[in-house]
Amino acid sequence: MNCLRCNSPMYREDYDHVLETAGQGFRALHCMMCGDIVDPVILKNRRERAEPRGDRARLAVVTSLS
Ligand SMILES: [Zn+2]
């Protein structure tokens, strides 16, 4: 698979994302040229909605201030 941003070859890497997978490792693709990372959650969100991570980020800021 090639990068969606710069169309360079992507490398497989194992990740462990605290928020998305709660300590469960998963395999993602990492572009060495532009640094873009595509994981199963990102691919799922892109199919379902355009910018789900933006909503989540704003919610996290509000929670930390309260
Ligand atoms: Zn790239």
PDB file of the backbone (N, CA, C, O) and the ligand in Angstrom, with CONECT records:
HET     ZN  A 101       1
ATOM      1  N   MET A   1       0.842  -1.196   0.000  1.00  0.00           N
ATOM      2  CA  MET A   1       0.000   0.000   0.000  1.00  0.00           C
ATOM      3  C   MET A   1       0.875   1.243   0.000  1.00  0.00           C
ATOM      4  O   MET A   1       1.906   1.282   0.672  1.00  0.00           O
ATOM      5  N   ASN A   2       0.465   2.262  -0.755  1.00  0.00           N
ATOM      6  CA  ASN A   2       1.201   3.516  -0.793  1.00  0.00           C
ATOM      7  C   ASN A   2       0.511   4.576   0.063  1.00  0.00           C
ATOM      8  O   ASN A   2      -0.690   4.499   0.322  1.00  0.00           O
ATOM      9  N   CYS A   3       1.301   5.577   0.501  1.00  0.00           N
ATOM     10  CA  CYS A   3       0.798   6.645   1.351  1.00  0.00           C
ATOM     11  C   CYS A   3      -0.304   7.429   0.651  1.00  0.00           C
ATOM     12  O   CYS A   3      -0.216   7.723  -0.541  1.00  0.00           O
ATOM     13  N   LEU A   4      -1.355   7.766   1.423  1.00  0.00           N
ATOM     14  CA  LEU A   4      -2.469   8.519   0.856  1.00  0.00           C
ATOM     15  C   LEU A   4      -2.096   9.975   0.623  1.00  0.00           C
ATOM     16  O   LEU A   4      -2.755  10.662  -0.158  1.00  0.00           O
ATOM     17  N   ARG A   5      -1.046  10.460   1.291  1.00  0.00           N
ATOM     18  CA  ARG A   5      -0.657  11.861   1.154  1.00  0.00           C
ATOM     19  C   ARG A   5       0.364  12.057   0.031  1.00  0.00           C
ATOM     20  O   ARG A   5       0.182  12.894  -0.853  1.00  0.00           O
ATOM     21  N   CYS A   6       1.446  11.264   0.086  1.00  0.00           N
ATOM     22  CA  CYS A   6       2.551  11.516  -0.836  1.00  0.00           C
ATOM     23  C   CYS A   6       2.803  10.337  -1.773  1.00  0.00           C
ATOM     24  O   CYS A   6       3.693  10.403  -2.621  1.00  0.00           O
ATOM     25  N   ASN A   7       2.027   9.259  -1.630  1.00  0.00           N
ATOM     26  CA  ASN A   7       2.091   8.112  -2.537  1.00  0.00           C
ATOM     27  C   ASN A   7       3.423   7.370  -2.465  1.00  0.00           C
ATOM     28  O   ASN A   7       3.811   6.695  -3.419  1.00  0.00           O
ATOM     29  N   SER A   8       4.128   7.495  -1.332  1.00  0.00           N
ATOM     30  CA  SER A   8       5.365   6.742  -1.143  1.00  0.00           C
ATOM     31  C   SER A   8       5.047   5.376  -0.532  1.00  0.00           C
ATOM     32  O   SER A   8       3.992   5.210   0.080  1.00  0.00           O
ATOM     33  N   PRO A   9       5.936   4.405  -0.688  1.00  0.00           N
ATOM     34  CA  PRO A   9       5.714   3.088  -0.060  1.00  0.00           C
ATOM     35  C   PRO A   9       5.636   3.221   1.454  1.00  0.00           C
ATOM     36  O   PRO A   9       6.387   3.988   2.058  1.00  0.00           O
ATOM     37  N   MET A  10       4.719   2.466   2.066  1.00  0.00           N
ATOM     38  CA  MET A  10       4.547   2.532   3.507  1.00  0.00           C
ATOM     39  C   MET A  10       5.076   1.259   4.154  1.00  0.00           C
ATOM     40  O   MET A  10       5.071   0.188   3.548  1.00  0.00           O
ATOM     41  N   TYR A  11       5.541   1.398   5.422  1.00  0.00           N
ATOM     42  CA  TYR A  11       6.142   0.288   6.145  1.00  0.00           C
ATOM     43  C   TYR A  11       5.208  -0.169   7.261  1.00  0.00           C
ATOM     44  O   TYR A  11       4.555   0.643   7.916  1.00  0.00           O
ATOM     45  N   ARG A  12       5.157  -1.483   7.464  1.00  0.00           N
ATOM     46  CA  ARG A  12       4.338  -2.036   8.544  1.00  0.00           C
ATOM     47  C   ARG A  12       5.042  -1.834   9.880  1.00  0.00           C
ATOM     48  O   ARG A  12       6.243  -2.077  10.005  1.00  0.00           O
ATOM     49  N   GLU A  13       4.282  -1.388  10.877  1.00  0.00           N
ATOM     50  CA  GLU A  13       4.821  -1.255  12.224  1.00  0.00           C
ATOM     51  C   GLU A  13       3.773  -1.720  13.228  1.00  0.00           C
ATOM     52  O   GLU A  13       2.571  -1.651  12.971  1.00  0.00           O
ATOM     53  N   ASP A  14       4.244  -2.188  14.360  1.00  0.00           N
ATOM     54  CA  ASP A  14       3.332  -2.580  15.437  1.00  0.00           C
ATOM     55  C   ASP A  14       3.182  -1.414  16.405  1.00  0.00           C
ATOM     56  O   ASP A  14       4.173  -0.857  16.877  1.00  0.00           O
ATOM     57  N   TYR A  15       1.951  -1.054  16.692  1.00  0.00           N
ATOM     58  CA  TYR A  15       1.676   0.064  17.585  1.00  0.00           C
ATOM     59  C   TYR A  15       0.857  -0.392  18.775  1.00  0.00           C
ATOM     60  O   TYR A  15       0.204  -1.435  18.750  1.00  0.00           O
ATOM     61  N   ASP A  16       0.913   0.429  19.828  1.00  0.00           N
ATOM     62  CA  ASP A  16       0.060   0.216  20.988  1.00  0.00           C
ATOM     63  C   ASP A  16      -0.463   1.589  21.398  1.00  0.00           C
ATOM     64  O   ASP A  16       0.233   2.354  22.066  1.00  0.00           O
ATOM     65  N   HIS A  17      -1.686   1.890  20.995  1.00  0.00           N
ATOM     66  CA  HIS A  17      -2.258   3.212  21.227  1.00  0.00           C
ATOM     67  C   HIS A  17      -3.125   3.187  22.475  1.00  0.00           C
ATOM     68  O   HIS A  17      -4.089   2.424  22.553  1.00  0.00           O
ATOM     69  N   VAL A  18      -2.783   4.024  23.456  1.00  0.00           N
ATOM     70  CA  VAL A  18      -3.472   3.995  24.747  1.00  0.00           C
ATOM     71  C   VAL A  18      -4.959   4.306  24.596  1.00  0.00           C
ATOM     72  O   VAL A  18      -5.802   3.623  25.177  1.00  0.00           O
ATOM     73  N   LEU A  19      -5.278   5.342  23.812  1.00  0.00           N
ATOM     74  CA  LEU A  19      -6.677   5.764  23.714  1.00  0.00           C
ATOM     75  C   LEU A  19      -7.496   4.867  22.798  1.00  0.00           C
ATOM     76  O   LEU A  19      -8.652   4.567  23.097  1.00  0.00           O
ATOM     77  N   GLU A  20      -6.916   4.441  21.698  1.00  0.00           N
ATOM     78  CA  GLU A  20      -7.705   3.741  20.689  1.00  0.00           C
ATOM     79  C   GLU A  20      -7.823   2.243  20.960  1.00  0.00           C
ATOM     80  O   GLU A  20      -8.854   1.639  20.663  1.00  0.00           O
ATOM     81  N   THR A  21      -6.780   1.645  21.519  1.00  0.00           N
ATOM     82  CA  THR A  21      -6.797   0.185  21.667  1.00  0.00           C
ATOM     83  C   THR A  21      -6.637  -0.265  23.104  1.00  0.00           C
ATOM     84  O   THR A  21      -6.659  -1.465  23.380  1.00  0.00           O
ATOM     85  N   ALA A  22      -6.474   0.682  24.036  1.00  0.00           N
ATOM     86  CA  ALA A  22      -6.441   0.375  25.469  1.00  0.00           C
ATOM     87  C   ALA A  22      -5.419  -0.699  25.804  1.00  0.00           C
ATOM     88  O   ALA A  22      -5.726  -1.664  26.503  1.00  0.00           O
ATOM     89  N   GLY A  23      -4.195  -0.524  25.300  1.00  0.00           N
ATOM     90  CA  GLY A  23      -3.135  -1.449  25.643  1.00  0.00           C
ATOM     91  C   GLY A  23      -3.025  -2.660  24.741  1.00  0.00           C
ATOM     92  O   GLY A  23      -2.098  -3.458  24.883  1.00  0.00           O
ATOM     93  N   GLN A  24      -3.956  -2.808  23.817  1.00  0.00           N
ATOM     94  CA  GLN A  24      -3.874  -3.921  22.883  1.00  0.00           C
ATOM     95  C   GLN A  24      -3.104  -3.472  21.649  1.00  0.00           C
ATOM     96  O   GLN A  24      -3.486  -2.499  20.998  1.00  0.00           O
ATOM     97  N   GLY A  25      -2.033  -4.168  21.326  1.00  0.00           N
ATOM     98  CA  GLY A  25      -1.228  -3.794  20.178  1.00  0.00           C
ATOM     99  C   GLY A  25      -1.975  -4.011  18.874  1.00  0.00           C
ATOM    100  O   GLY A  25      -2.857  -4.865  18.787  1.00  0.00           O
ATOM    101  N   PHE A  26      -1.617  -3.231  17.862  1.00  0.00           N
ATOM    102  CA  PHE A  26      -2.201  -3.435  16.546  1.00  0.00           C
ATOM    103  C   PHE A  26      -1.170  -3.063  15.493  1.00  0.00           C
ATOM    104  O   PHE A  26      -0.185  -2.384  15.783  1.00  0.00           O
ATOM    105  N   ARG A  27      -1.402  -3.504  14.297  1.00  0.00           N
ATOM    106  CA  ARG A  27      -0.457  -3.267  13.214  1.00  0.00           C
ATOM    107  C   ARG A  27      -0.922  -2.088  12.369  1.00  0.00           C
ATOM    108  O   ARG A  27      -2.092  -1.998  11.998  1.00  0.00           O
ATOM    109  N   ALA A  28       0.013  -1.184  12.069  1.00  0.00           N
ATOM    110  CA  ALA A  28      -0.321  -0.007  11.279  1.00  0.00           C
ATOM    111  C   ALA A  28       0.709   0.167  10.165  1.00  0.00           C
ATOM    112  O   ALA A  28       1.713  -0.543  10.103  1.00  0.00           O
ATOM    113  N   LEU A  29       0.433   1.128   9.295  1.00  0.00           N
ATOM    114  CA  LEU A  29       1.357   1.457   8.220  1.00  0.00           C
ATOM    115  C   LEU A  29       1.916   2.849   8.460  1.00  0.00           C
ATOM    116  O   LEU A  29       1.177   3.772   8.802  1.00  0.00           O
ATOM    117  N   HIS A  30       3.244   2.999   8.278  1.00  0.00           N
ATOM    118  CA  HIS A  30       3.920   4.247   8.563  1.00  0.00           C
ATOM    119  C   HIS A  30       4.675   4.713   7.325  1.00  0.00           C
ATOM    120  O   HIS A  30       5.469   3.960   6.763  1.00  0.00           O
ATOM    121  N   CYS A  31       4.434   5.942   6.899  1.00  0.00           N
ATOM    122  CA  CYS A  31       5.139   6.510   5.751  1.00  0.00           C
ATOM    123  C   CYS A  31       6.407   7.187   6.232  1.00  0.00           C
ATOM    124  O   CYS A  31       6.348   8.096   7.060  1.00  0.00           O
ATOM    125  N   MET A  32       7.544   6.760   5.727  1.00  0.00           N
ATOM    126  CA  MET A  32       8.825   7.333   6.141  1.00  0.00           C
ATOM    127  C   MET A  32       9.076   8.700   5.500  1.00  0.00           C
ATOM    128  O   MET A  32       9.926   9.458   5.966  1.00  0.00           O
ATOM    129  N   MET A  33       8.343   9.010   4.442  1.00  0.00           N
ATOM    130  CA  MET A  33       8.578  10.275   3.737  1.00  0.00           C
ATOM    131  C   MET A  33       7.891  11.445   4.431  1.00  0.00           C
ATOM    132  O   MET A  33       8.536  12.455   4.710  1.00  0.00           O
ATOM    133  N   CYS A  34       6.598  11.329   4.716  1.00  0.00           N
ATOM    134  CA  CYS A  34       5.862  12.451   5.308  1.00  0.00           C
ATOM    135  C   CYS A  34       5.448  12.161   6.746  1.00  0.00           C
ATOM    136  O   CYS A  34       4.916  13.043   7.420  1.00  0.00           O
ATOM    137  N   GLY A  35       5.681  10.943   7.228  1.00  0.00           N
ATOM    138  CA  GLY A  35       5.375  10.628   8.615  1.00  0.00           C
ATOM    139  C   GLY A  35       3.930  10.243   8.875  1.00  0.00           C
ATOM    140  O   GLY A  35       3.542  10.059  10.029  1.00  0.00           O
ATOM    141  N   ASP A  36       3.127  10.119   7.833  1.00  0.00           N
ATOM    142  CA  ASP A  36       1.728   9.762   8.025  1.00  0.00           C
ATOM    143  C   ASP A  36       1.619   8.327   8.543  1.00  0.00           C
ATOM    144  O   ASP A  36       2.337   7.436   8.089  1.00  0.00           O
ATOM    145  N   ILE A  37       0.714   8.118   9.495  1.00  0.00           N
ATOM    146  CA  ILE A  37       0.485   6.783  10.042  1.00  0.00           C
ATOM    147  C   ILE A  37      -0.961   6.398   9.787  1.00  0.00           C
ATOM    148  O   ILE A  37      -1.878   7.152  10.111  1.00  0.00           O
ATOM    149  N   VAL A  38      -1.162   5.226   9.207  1.00  0.00           N
ATOM    150  CA  VAL A  38      -2.509   4.729   8.938  1.00  0.00           C
ATOM    151  C   VAL A  38      -2.706   3.452   9.744  1.00  0.00           C
ATOM    152  O   VAL A  38      -2.023   2.453   9.521  1.00  0.00           O
ATOM    153  N   ASP A  39      -3.648   3.496  10.685  1.00  0.00           N
ATOM    154  CA  ASP A  39      -3.934   2.311  11.489  1.00  0.00           C
ATOM    155  C   ASP A  39      -5.375   1.860  11.228  1.00  0.00           C
ATOM    156  O   ASP A  39      -6.140   2.575  10.581  1.00  0.00           O
ATOM    157  N   PRO A  40      -5.740   0.692  11.722  1.00  0.00           N
ATOM    158  CA  PRO A  40      -7.097   0.184  11.447  1.00  0.00           C
ATOM    159  C   PRO A  40      -8.192   1.118  11.913  1.00  0.00           C
ATOM    160  O   PRO A  40      -9.241   1.201  11.273  1.00  0.00           O
ATOM    161  N   VAL A  41      -7.975   1.835  13.027  1.00  0.00           N
ATOM    162  CA  VAL A  41      -8.988   2.765  13.523  1.00  0.00           C
ATOM    163  C   VAL A  41      -9.156   3.935  12.568  1.00  0.00           C
ATOM    164  O   VAL A  41     -10.278   4.353  12.282  1.00  0.00           O
ATOM    165  N   ILE A  42      -8.042   4.464  12.074  1.00  0.00           N
ATOM    166  CA  ILE A  42      -8.102   5.579  11.136  1.00  0.00           C
ATOM    167  C   ILE A  42      -8.838   5.158   9.868  1.00  0.00           C
ATOM    168  O   ILE A  42      -9.689   5.891   9.365  1.00  0.00           O
ATOM    169  N   LEU A  43      -8.508   3.985   9.356  1.00  0.00           N
ATOM    170  CA  LEU A  43      -9.159   3.516   8.146  1.00  0.00           C
ATOM    171  C   LEU A  43     -10.657   3.334   8.373  1.00  0.00           C
ATOM    172  O   LEU A  43     -11.465   3.656   7.501  1.00  0.00           O
ATOM    173  N   LYS A  44     -11.025   2.818   9.540  1.00  0.00           N
ATOM    174  CA  LYS A  44     -12.436   2.622   9.861  1.00  0.00           C
ATOM    175  C   LYS A  44     -13.143   3.968   9.953  1.00  0.00           C
ATOM    176  O   LYS A  44     -14.240   4.129   9.418  1.00  0.00           O
ATOM    177  N   ASN A  45     -12.523   4.940  10.626  1.00  0.00           N
ATOM    178  CA  ASN A  45     -13.135   6.248  10.775  1.00  0.00           C
ATOM    179  C   ASN A  45     -13.272   6.962   9.440  1.00  0.00           C
ATOM    180  O   ASN A  45     -14.271   7.638   9.195  1.00  0.00           O
ATOM    181  N   ARG A  46     -12.279   6.815   8.579  1.00  0.00           N
ATOM    182  CA  ARG A  46     -12.336   7.489   7.284  1.00  0.00           C
ATOM    183  C   ARG A  46     -13.482   6.951   6.448  1.00  0.00           C
ATOM    184  O   ARG A  46     -14.084   7.682   5.663  1.00  0.00           O
ATOM    185  N   ARG A  47     -13.783   5.665   6.619  1.00  0.00           N
ATOM    186  CA  ARG A  47     -14.912   5.099   5.881  1.00  0.00           C
ATOM    187  C   ARG A  47     -16.233   5.593   6.437  1.00  0.00           C
ATOM    188  O   ARG A  47     -17.189   5.777   5.684  1.00  0.00           O
ATOM    189  N   GLU A  48     -16.303   5.810   7.746  1.00  0.00           N
ATOM    190  CA  GLU A  48     -17.574   6.154   8.386  1.00  0.00           C
ATOM    191  C   GLU A  48     -17.834   7.659   8.400  1.00  0.00           C
ATOM    192  O   GLU A  48     -18.969   8.092   8.198  1.00  0.00           O
ATOM    193  N   ARG A  49     -16.789   8.462   8.637  1.00  0.00           N
ATOM    194  CA  ARG A  49     -16.971   9.898   8.794  1.00  0.00           C
ATOM    195  C   ARG A  49     -15.700  10.617   8.362  1.00  0.00           C
ATOM    196  O   ARG A  49     -14.626  10.016   8.332  1.00  0.00           O
ATOM    197  N   ALA A  50     -15.813  11.887   8.030  1.00  0.00           N
ATOM    198  CA  ALA A  50     -14.679  12.614   7.487  1.00  0.00           C
ATOM    199  C   ALA A  50     -13.629  12.921   8.556  1.00  0.00           C
ATOM    200  O   ALA A  50     -12.467  12.552   8.384  1.00  0.00           O
ATOM    201  N   GLU A  51     -14.003  13.588   9.661  1.00  0.00           N
ATOM    202  CA  GLU A  51     -13.030  14.032  10.658  1.00  0.00           C
ATOM    203  C   GLU A  51     -13.453  13.653  12.070  1.00  0.00           C
ATOM    204  O   GLU A  51     -13.738  14.543  12.871  1.00  0.00           O
ATOM    205  N   PRO A  52     -13.506  12.373  12.403  1.00  0.00           N
ATOM    206  CA  PRO A  52     -13.937  11.969  13.749  1.00  0.00           C
ATOM    207  C   PRO A  52     -12.943  12.355  14.826  1.00  0.00           C
ATOM    208  O   PRO A  52     -13.334  12.590  15.969  1.00  0.00           O
ATOM    209  N   ARG A  53     -11.649  12.425  14.479  1.00  0.00           N
ATOM    210  CA  ARG A  53     -10.630  12.736  15.476  1.00  0.00           C
ATOM    211  C   ARG A  53     -10.697  14.191  15.930  1.00  0.00           C
ATOM    212  O   ARG A  53     -10.273  14.502  17.042  1.00  0.00           O
ATOM    213  N   GLY A  54     -11.219  15.086  15.097  1.00  0.00           N
ATOM    214  CA  GLY A  54     -11.357  16.469  15.500  1.00  0.00           C
ATOM    215  C   GLY A  54     -12.352  16.618  16.636  1.00  0.00           C
ATOM    216  O   GLY A  54     -12.092  17.343  17.596  1.00  0.00           O
ATOM    217  N   ASP A  55     -13.478  15.946  16.540  1.00  0.00           N
ATOM    218  CA  ASP A  55     -14.478  16.004  17.600  1.00  0.00           C
ATOM    219  C   ASP A  55     -13.921  15.450  18.903  1.00  0.00           C
ATOM    220  O   ASP A  55     -14.150  16.010  19.975  1.00  0.00           O
ATOM    221  N   ARG A  56     -13.191  14.348  18.802  1.00  0.00           N
ATOM    222  CA  ARG A  56     -12.643  13.709  19.986  1.00  0.00           C
ATOM    223  C   ARG A  56     -11.608  14.607  20.661  1.00  0.00           C
ATOM    224  O   ARG A  56     -11.533  14.650  21.889  1.00  0.00           O
ATOM    225  N   ALA A  57     -10.806  15.327  19.862  1.00  0.00           N
ATOM    226  CA  ALA A  57      -9.774  16.188  20.407  1.00  0.00           C
ATOM    227  C   ALA A  57     -10.400  17.353  21.181  1.00  0.00           C
ATOM    228  O   ALA A  57      -9.932  17.704  22.264  1.00  0.00           O
ATOM    229  N   ARG A  58     -11.449  17.945  20.627  1.00  0.00           N
ATOM    230  CA  ARG A  58     -12.101  19.061  21.329  1.00  0.00           C
ATOM    231  C   ARG A  58     -12.724  18.581  22.635  1.00  0.00           C
ATOM    232  O   ARG A  58     -12.667  19.286  23.643  1.00  0.00           O
ATOM    233  N   LEU A  59     -13.308  17.408  22.627  1.00  0.00           N
ATOM    234  CA  LEU A  59     -13.914  16.852  23.828  1.00  0.00           C
ATOM    235  C   LEU A  59     -12.862  16.633  24.900  1.00  0.00           C
ATOM    236  O   LEU A  59     -13.119  16.869  26.081  1.00  0.00           O
ATOM    237  N   ALA A  60     -11.668  16.181  24.496  1.00  0.00           N
ATOM    238  CA  ALA A  60     -10.609  15.931  25.456  1.00  0.00           C
ATOM    239  C   ALA A  60     -10.157  17.222  26.111  1.00  0.00           C
ATOM    240  O   ALA A  60      -9.862  17.231  27.306  1.00  0.00           O
ATOM    241  N   VAL A  61     -10.095  18.330  25.350  1.00  0.00           N
ATOM    242  CA  VAL A  61      -9.681  19.619  25.914  1.00  0.00           C
ATOM    243  C   VAL A  61     -10.693  20.092  26.951  1.00  0.00           C
ATOM    244  O   VAL A  61     -10.313  20.538  28.033  1.00  0.00           O
ATOM    245  N   VAL A  62     -11.974  19.996  26.625  1.00  0.00           N
ATOM    246  CA  VAL A  62     -13.020  20.440  27.558  1.00  0.00           C
ATOM    247  C   VAL A  62     -12.956  19.630  28.849  1.00  0.00           C
ATOM    248  O   VAL A  62     -13.100  20.178  29.942  1.00  0.00           O
ATOM    249  N   THR A  63     -12.743  18.337  28.718  1.00  0.00           N
ATOM    250  CA  THR A  63     -12.713  17.470  29.901  1.00  0.00           C
ATOM    251  C   THR A  63     -11.554  17.827  30.824  1.00  0.00           C
ATOM    252  O   THR A  63     -11.697  17.784  32.046  1.00  0.00           O
ATOM    253  N   SER A  64     -10.406  18.180  30.244  1.00  0.00           N
ATOM    254  CA  SER A  64      -9.224  18.451  31.052  1.00  0.00           C
ATOM    255  C   SER A  64      -9.353  19.783  31.800  1.00  0.00           C
ATOM    256  O   SER A  64      -8.724  19.966  32.842  1.00  0.00           O
ATOM    257  N   LEU A  65     -10.161  20.712  31.281  1.00  0.00           N
ATOM    258  CA  LEU A  65     -10.307  22.026  31.915  1.00  0.00           C
ATOM    259  C   LEU A  65     -11.338  22.010  33.036  1.00  0.00           C
ATOM    260  O   LEU A  65     -11.312  22.886  33.900  1.00  0.00           O
ATOM    261  N   SER A  66     -12.216  21.069  33.044  1.00  0.00           N
ATOM    262  CA  SER A  66     -13.299  21.053  34.028  1.00  0.00           C
ATOM    263  C   SER A  66     -12.869  20.372  35.320  1.00  0.00           C
ATOM    264  O   SER A  66     -13.660  20.271  36.257  1.00  0.00           O
TER     265      SER A  66
HETATM  266 ZN    ZN A 101       3.575   9.925   2.955  1.00  0.00          ZN2+
END
